[in-house]
Amino acid sequence: MTPYPRWTLRTEHTGYTVRLSPDGPWAELDAWGPHGAEHGPSALDWSHRTHFITPADAAPAEYLPYGIRPFTGAELIAAGPDGERGSWWEFDGAQETGTGLRLAFTDGLLGLRTVLCYETVPGTDIVLRWTEFTASRELRLERLDSAAVTVPVTAGARLTYLTGQWSQEFQRTQLHLTRGTFTMGSIQGVPGHAYAPWLAVQDTTGEDAPAYGVALEWSGNWHITAEAEPGGAVRVRAGRVPHEGAVRLAPGERLTTPRLACAFSADGLDGLSRVWHRYERRLSGERLHRPRKVLYNSWEATGFGVEAAGQLELARAAAGIGAELFVVDDGWFTGRADDTGGLGDWHPDPAAFPDGFDRFVADVRALGLDFGLWVEPEAVSPGSRLHTEHPDWVYRVDGRPARLVRHQLLLDLGRTDVQDFVIATLDRLLDTYAIDYLKWDMNRPPTERGRPSAGPADLDAEHVAGYLRVLDHLRAAHPGVTVEGCAGGGGRVEHATIARTDVVWPSDNTAPLDRLAIQHGFLHAHAPHVMSSWVTDAPGVFDPRPRSLAFRFVNAMCGVLGIGADLRAWTPAQRAEAAGWIARYKEVRDVVHLGEARLLGTPADPTCGVQYDADGRTVVAALSTGRLDGAPLVPGRPARLRLRALDPAARYRDTASGTTYSGAHLLHYGLPFAWSADHDADLVVLTRE
């Protein structure tokens, strides 16, 4: 029997084993991998000989305060009223449940109790981790990470993460880290466009090396930091970043950090993506099985020029090609002729809807379409009635100028009265009009973030709590309404939002090849059923090569299909082609949204795609990104996409062409595609015979 307590949390295919360290009062990771990996000497074991650092600095510790771990990075930095920084704790017991574990540590001198919390998610390979703090006197928490995980590597680590900017989010980026520190994050009040709060770690032995992943469930400021440590290990720390630089903890108060989801797959990055997909299907709960309807959004057709007659013309065209939902974007409310006014006064513009907004909604619904509306409830225009009546509701710093971003200010959603206003506004709209779909946008990060005369406050956490309170209210009070999450594109995509919305908007960039790269990165971390994607006429921003309408549709069908083009400018032939693609999408969307997804190649390859498998059907979205092979003028052969996870002995029939393939053929040679200038994408549906 081991002299030190040891606990193993089991997920569907993996185990996560923690033990109390023989070297001090802390918990450390003993094993993390497939079932049974914990039986044998730990791959994270270290020599126990340290020079110029302490044993705690070299240990694969799960969580340690500055004080015990002074040199190589601590998850907790706490200070008492005297300003002395550091905590030295003692183990105070373990509590096991059927799916979880709680390890408590106390520092009697400082007056702080810290509990490391673990919870497995049934039906997934996810271990959730977070930390709870309870103070017996006033404390200042200068660092309060959620968790740390240690990954063994042999010759350095390959880090995979998602980077970008507005209109270029979710770019899959890789870095080899042999020694030193890598960090990423956001202090924009949302996860931001530059980095997603998601990281994968592998050994550098190859793309298919076992993959470890973390994702932070937090809608505000955050960081993820990876440190390549002496002895061959990478330690990843993650948590929120307080706007004020520290959080005050009052006597008797409890503070809980955001949850860090930890994932493992023996099948490399592609396998890890399916772990995240399965987890997000779990987050969607019963809403997962509600069909994501084909939407039409009028923004790219009309911009702010919203008026009933033009919108109804678009709605009729959308219904004619098979759309199921019509969404009116920005510009529908009073004072919104452009982006300089109107925000906060959420009433339909009577000049735009002379017969009444309810009549307009009824006319749209009479076409057989559901109805949706765009809102940006966190923003306010300086000239609006709301700002005139409640200037104190915006973030501001006394004596400092208010900086306009996109001609607007940001409401302090951490205030209960502001939350109540937003809830009442959304309730009024949803109770007054037959609205089936709500697109929540956020286009303005906080800049002068203050709340005068309020005393010490944790503004970032309070805004996140207010945002989630409103979303929770929408889910409870309006369960039939589909909610889309958006923040200038993909600026607020993380698990707290995904758990409370039905779809998210990865980017405002809908150009075909640009969007392909965005979606390729997005699907590494997030599931197809939450990925809203539109077909538009937008030209490329970063890759301007033209692509066919078929390419745009097949690309958009990899998630939740929408259309945003000006259908009035499309020819009858284009509308007919669109109707055909929409009909095909409706036949396979259950496979796309509920099946197992596999990424086939990358956008850097001449041919790439996504494979979806469910209930004996395999759907392959194939896209040509590169040059043609010259056929038939010069000898050439079809491009091929090798499929995965099929039964080699089974036979698979292409439902469109009638061609039958063996599983072995599809695994070894792949599906053939003869690309041409007019044929640069295809959707293949295979049925197992």
N, C-alpha and C positions, 0 to 999 in steps of 0.2 A: 504493500500500500504506500502511495506517495506521501511523504511527510507534509506536503503543502497542498491545500485544497485546490481542486481542478474541476472545471465545469465545461461541458460541451453543449452548445446549442445546435440543434439539427434542423436544417431546412430540407427541401424536397430532395436535393442531391448532394448537399454539402454539409460540412460541420465546421463550427467556429469554437475553438477551445481556448479558454482563459484559465490562468492559474495565478495564485498569489506567488509573488517572487520570493525565492529563498534569500534574496539579497536586500530586501527592504520592504517597507509598508506600501506596496503598490501592486496592482494587477498587471500582468503582461500576457501578450498573445503567445500561445504555445503551438497552435496549429490552425490553419485555415485552408480548406481544400475539399476534395471529394470525401464522401463517407469513408472512414477508416484511416484517413491521413493522420489522425491524432495518435495512432498506435505506432510507436517508435520514437527514437530521439528527435527532439524538435529541430526543424530546419532553421529556427530562429534562435537556437541556443548560441550563446556567445562565450568567450574564453574566460570571463570573470576576472581578467587582468586588465586594469585600466591605468593609464599613465596621464596625468594632468587633467583627467576628468573623473567624475564619480561613477560608481556602478549604475546609478539611475540614468546618467547621461548616455550610457551605452546599451541599456536594456530596451527590449521591444515593448516598452510600457504602453498600456492602453490609455492612460491619462495621468499626468503628473503636474503638480504645482511648481512654480518657481520657488525655490527654497530647497526642495528635494532634488530637483533637476535644474541646476543653475546655469549650465553652459550650452546645451544643445537644443534648447527650445522647449518651453513649457506650455501646457494648454490653459493653465490658470495662473493669473497674476492677481493677487488679492492684497489689499492694504487695510490696516485698521485706522482708527481715528488719529493715531500718532504719525501716520504716514509710512510706517515701516512696511516694506513690501516683502511678501513671502509667506509660505504656509508649510508647516511640517505636520503631517497627519499620521493617524494610527488607524489600522483596520478595525471596523466596528460592526462586522457581520455581513452575511450574505442571505438573500431571500430568493428562493427559486420558485417559479411557477411553471405551468405546463409548457408555456412558450417563451418564458422570459427569465431574466436574472437581474438582481439588483445588488450591487456591492457598495457598502457604505464606508466612508472614511471621515474621521473627525479631527479637528484641530481645536482643542479646548482653549488654548491660549489666545488664538485669533478669534474664536467664536464662530467657526464655520463648519457645517456638515456638508459633505459632498457625496452624492450617490451616483454611481455609474450605472446607467440603465441599458438593458439589452432586451430586444423583442424580435422574435422571428415572425415572418408573415406567411401564414399557411398557403400552400400551393405555389410557393415561389422559392427562389434561392437568395432571399434578401434577409439580412440582419439589420434591424434598426437600432441605432445607438444615440443616446442623448445623456445629458447630465443635469442633475437637480442640485441646487444650492439652497441651504437654509442658514440664516444668520441669527446669532443670539445677541449681537450688538451691531451698530452701524458699520458697514464695510464698504469698500470701494473695489469693484472688480474691474481691473484694467484690461484683462484678457479673460474671455470665458468661452473657449472653444467647445464644440459639441463632443468631439471624440478625436482619437488618433488611431491609426492602424499601421501595422508594420508589414511590409512585403519583402520576402527573401529574394534576392537576385544574385546571379553569379558574376556577371561582367557588366554591371550597370543596368539601368532600367530604361525601357522605352515608355515614355509618357505620351498618351494620346488625349488630346483635349480639343475643345471646340472654341474657335476664335472668330473675330470678324469686326464688323462695324455696321452701322445702319445700312440696310440693303445688301449686306454681304455676311449675314449671320451664319453660325453653325459650320464654319469651315473646319474640316477635320485636319488637325495639325499634330505633328509628332516631334518629339525631342528626346535625344538620348542623354540621360543624366547619370554620369558616373560618380561625380562628387559635387557637392554644393547644394544650393537651395533654389527651387523654382516656386514662384508664387503667382497667383492670379486672383482677381476679385473685382468688386465694384463698390464704390461709395456714392452711387447715383440714386440711392433709395429704391432701386430695383436691381435684379441680377444684371441687367445691362446688355448691350449689343456686343461688347468687346470680348466677353468670355461667358460661357455657360457654367453654372455651378456643378460641374461633372468632370470626372477625371478617371482614366483607366491606366493601370500600371501592369507592364509585362516585363519579363526578362528579355534581353536583346537577342535571344536565340532565334526568333522568327515571329512572323505575323500570327502564326497559329499557336504561339506559346500560351499557356494558361493566363487568363486575364482577371485581374482584380479591379473592382470599380467602386467609386464613391460618388454620391450625389447629395447635395445639401438641400433640404426642404425649407427654403427661406425666401421670402419675397422682398427682402430689403438688402442692406449692405452685407457683404460677405467676403470671405477669403477661403482659398484652398492652397495649402503649402505642402510641397514635397521636398524632403531632405534626404539626400543620399549620404548615408552615415558610414563611418569606418566599420569594416567587418563585413560588408556585403548585405546591406538592407536599405530599403527606402521607407521612410516613415512619413505618413501623410496626416496632416492636421487640418481640420476644417471647422469653421464656425462663423458666427455673425460678427460684424464689426460695428460697435456702437458709434453713433454719430458724434457723441460728446467725448469720445475717447475712453470713457469708463461708465460703468453703471453703479449707482448707489443701491445698496441692499440694506433695508431698514431692519431693526430687530424683529424677529419673528416672521419676516417675509421670506417667501420661497420664490426662486427664479428657476425656470426651466429653459434650457437651450433648445434651438431647433433640432429636429431629428436629422441624423446623417444615415442615409441608406447605404449599406455595404453589400456588394455583390461579387460573386465569383463564378467563373465558367472555365472548365477545362478545355473548351473549344475556341479559345482565342477571342478576338474582338467581336467576330460575328456571333459567336455563342453568347457573349456578354450582352450584346444588343437584345437578344431574345429574352434574357433574364430581365432586363429593364422593361421590355414590352409586356411581359407577363405581369410584372408588378404594376404597371400602369393600367392594365386591364382590371386588375384587382382594385386599384384606386377608383376606377369608374363605377364599380359596384353594379347595381341593377341597370344603371344608365348605359352600360356597355351594350346591351342588347336592343337599345332603341336605335333604329336605323338613322344614320347620319344622312340627311336629305341633300340632294343636289341643289345648291343654292345659286341664285344670281344676285350679285351685288352691283349697284348702279354707280359706284364712285367713279370708276375709270371712264364711264360714258358721259357723266354729267358734272362731276365735281360738285362745287357748291351750288350749281344751277338747278336746284331741286324744285320742281313744280309738278302738280298732279298730272297734267296731260302728258308730259314727257315721260314721267315715271310709268304711267299706265301703258304707254306705247312700248317701253322696254319690257314691262311685265308680260304683255301679250306675246312679244317675241320670245321671251324666256319660257313661257308656258308652251309655246309652239315647238321648242326643241326638246322638251321633256324635263325642264327644271321643276323642282318641287317646292321651292322656297324663294321669296323675293325679299331682299334686304335693302332698305333705304339707308345709305351711309350719311356722312356729315352733310349739313346744310338744310335739314328739315325743320329747324326750330327758329324762333323769332330772333332777329338780329344777326343771323348767320349768312350774310351775303358773301363773306370771305372769312379768312382765319383771324380777323382782328376783333371780332365781337361775338356775342351771343352765348358763350359758354356759361353755364350756371342757370340760365333761364330756359328750362326744358319744357317749352310749350310749342306745339306745332304752329308754324307761321301761317296765319289765316290768309295772307296774300298768296302763298304757294298752294294752298288747299282751299279754294273759295267755297266749295261745297261742304267743307268740314273734313277734318282728318279721319273721323270715323267712317264717313262715306268713302273716302279714298281707300282706307284699309278694306272695307267691304268689297269695293270694286276689284281690288287685287285678289282677295280670297275667292271671289266669284269666278276667277279664272282657274280655280283649282290649286292655287298656290298658298302655302303658309306665308306669314308676314313677319319680317324682322326689322329691327331698328338699331342704329349705331348710337352709342352714348359715350361720353367721356366725363364721368361724374366726379373725378378728382380735380378737374380743372375749372378755372373761372376767368372770364374776360374782365379787364378793369372797368369797362363801361357798362357792365351788366347790372341788372337790378339787384341780383344777389350780392355782388361786391359792394354796391352802394349801401345796402342794408346791413351787411355784415363784413366790413373791411377787416375786422379782427379775426376772421375765419381763415385767412391765408397765412402761410408761413412768412415770417418777417423778423427782422432784427431792428430794434428801436434805434433811431438815429442813422440808419443805413438806407441807401436807396433800394427800392424794389426793382429787381432785374426781370425784365420780360424775356421769356423764352417762347418762341412761336406766338408772340403777342399775348401771352397768357400767364397767369399765376397759378399756384398750386394750393389747393385747400389742405388744411391741417386735418387729415382724416384720423389723427390720433384723438381728436376731441370728440366726446360723445355727442355733443349737439350737432356737429358736422355729420357724423355717422347717421344720426337720426334724420337729418335733412336728406341725405342721399337715399336712405331706405324709403322715406316717405315719397320722394320723387319717383323712384323706380316703381314703388307700389302703385302710385297714381297712374303712371303710364300703363303698367301691365293690367291694372284693374279696369281702366277706362277703355282701353283699346284691345282688340283681339291680336295680341302680339305673341308669336310663337318662339321668337329668336331674339336674343339681345347680344350685340357685339360691344363688349366693354373695352374701350381703348384707353391708353395713357401715353401722352406724347410730351410730357414735360417733367424732367427730373427736378427734385428740390435743389435750390441754390442757397438763398438766404434762409437757412432752416432754423428758425427760432420761434419761440412762443413767449412773448414778453410777459413779465410779471407772473409767470407760472411756477417759478422755482425750479429746482432740479427736475429734469424729465429725461426719459429715454425715448426721444422722439422717433427714432427709426423703428423700434419695436412697437411703439404705440400706433404708428401709421400702419404697420403690417397687421397688427391686431384689428384695427378698424376696417381695413380692406377685407380681411378674412371674415369679420363679423357680417359685413354686407353680403358677401358671397354666400355665407352660410344661411343668411336670411332668405336670399333668393332661392336657394335649393329647398328650403323648408316651406316657404310661403307660395312659391310658384314652381312646383316640381315638374310641371309639363313644359316649362320654357327651356329651350336650348340656350346655353350661355357659351359665348366665345371669348377667350382671353386674348388680349392684344396690348402691346405697349410699343407703339411706333414700329410695328413688326414683332420681332422675337425678343423684345427687351425684358419680358417678365414670363419666362417659361421655366418652371420648376415644379416640384411635386406638390407643394401646398396649393398652387393655382390649378394644376392638372386635376387634383382630387376634387375640386369644387366647380370645374367647368366641364364642358363636353368636348370642345375643340380649342386649339390655340392657333395663332397666326404666326408662322415661323419668320416671315419677312414681308416687307412691302414690295420687294423686288419679285416680279412675276415673269421676267424674261426667261425664255426656255432653258438655255444652258446655264445661266446664272442660278436659276431656281434648282436645276438638277444638282449642282454642287451643294446648295443650301440643304436640300432634302437628304442628300447622301449623308451629310454630317448629322442632321437632325435624327435620322433613323438609327444612328448608332446609340443614341441616348433615349429616344422617345418612340412611342408606338404609332403605327399608321393610323389608328382610329382617332387620334387626337390631332393629326396633322392636316389642317385646312390648306387647300391648294387650289388656285384658280387658273383657268385658261383665259388669257388676255391677248391683246395685240402688242403688248409692251416690247420694245426693242431691247437688245442686250445692253447692260450697263458695263459689265466687266468682260463679257464674251459676246460680241455683237453678231456672231455668225447666225444667219437666218436658219430657222427650222420650221417644219411644216406644222399645219394645224393638228395633224395626227400626233406629232411629237409633243405638242403642248398638252393634248388630251391624255396621252399615255402617261406622261410625267405627272400630271395632276391627279390621275386615277390611282397613283401610288399611295394616296392618303384619302382625304375626304374631298370629293370633287366639288368645285365651284366654278362659276363663269363670271368674269368681270369685264369682258370686252363690250364695246358698243355694238350690239347686235343689229342696230339700225343700219350700220355700214357694211354688214356682211352680205354677201351674195346669197341667192337661193341655194346654190351648190354648197356653200360653206355651212349654211344652216342645216341642210340635209345631212352633211357629214357629221356635224355636231350632234344632231339627233341620233345618228347611228352609234356614235361613241357613248353618249349618255345611256342609251338602251343597253349597250354591252356592259357598262359600268354597273348598272342596277342588277345585272345577272351575277356579278362576281363580288360586289362590295362586302358581302358577308365573309367571303374568304379573305379579302384584303384586310378587313378590320378585325376579324376574329382568329385568323390563321397564324401559323408560324412564318415569320418573314426572314428571308435570307438575302443579304446584299451580294450581288454578283458583279464583281469587278468594281471599278471606281470611275468617276467622270473623266479621269485622265486616260482611260483606256478607249480604244476606238469603238468598242461596244460594251455597254454595261446594262445592268437591270436589277430588278428585285423579283424574287420568287416568293410566292405565298402558297402555303399548303394547309388544307383543312378538309376533312370528311371525304377523302378520296379524290379531291380536285387539286390541281396545281395550276396557279395563275402566274404567268411570267410577263412582266412589263419590260420590254427590251427597247433600248434606245441607242441610236448610232450617233456618236459624238465626234468621230474622226473623219479622215479622208476616205473616199471610196476606193475600191480595189482595182478600178480600171476596166472590169468586165462590162460588156462583152468585147470591147475593142482589143483588149490584151488578156492573156490567160489570167484567171482569177478563180477564187473559190469562195463560197459563202462564209460570212463571219459566223462564229459559234459562241454560244454561251453555255458553259458547263453547269448543269444543275446539281443540286445537292440533296442528300437525305432521301433519295428515292430507293425503292426496292429494286436491286439489279435484276431479279428474276421476274419482276412484274412487267406488264405491258401498259403503255400509256397512249391514249388516242387523242390527237388534236381535234377538238370538236368542230373547228372551222374547216380545215382541209381534209379531214378524215385520215390523215397519215398516222400510222401506228409506230411507236418506237419502243424498244426494250428499255427498261430502267438502266441497264448497263451501258447502252448506247448514249443515253442522255447524260449519264455520269461521266463517261469517258470522253466522248466527242462533243456532246452538247447539242442544243437546238440550233439549226441552221437559219441564217437570215441573209437574204440577198438584198443588201441595201442599194438604193439608188437615190438620185437627187430628189425624186418625188416620194420615196419610201424610206424614211429615216426613223421609224418607230413601229412597234407592233405589240399587240396584246395577244398572247397565246394561252388558251385554256386547255389543259390536259386532264383527261378523265382516266382514272385507273380502271383497267378492265379486269 
